[in-house]
Amino acid sequence: MGRTFRFIGLAVLAGATWFLVAGEAKWIDRDLSDQWFLPLAKVGGATFLLGMILGLLSPILRRLRQGHCARCGAATEKGQSYCLDHLMQTVQEAQDEIRRGETYRRR
């Protein structure tokens, strides 16, 4: 998302620069150039700055969205409920229960 805002901000800043150059070169009326340059420059600069801030915050936000282990609170892989150690331990406990016959009983 930050990259998109940076790109849009640079595009708007390029448009503001074009208005400034076009006004000086008398391609468009200078009053029109002066009227549009400052608002476009502000919007472009603000959008670019927002993109930079989002780019800097994205690793932190990604870390906050990451899942945590149900037993110890450590970071987990995407879509997992347990860290790798507790996942292995849970699988082994389930296998032990199956071997003891607590989960499935033969009839």
Secondary structure as GFF3:
##gff-version 3
##sequence-region A 1 107
A	DSSP	alpha_helix	2	24	.	.	.	ID=ss1
A	DSSP	alpha_helix	30	65	.	.	.	ID=ss2
A	DSSP	alpha_helix	84	100	.	.	.	ID=ss3
###
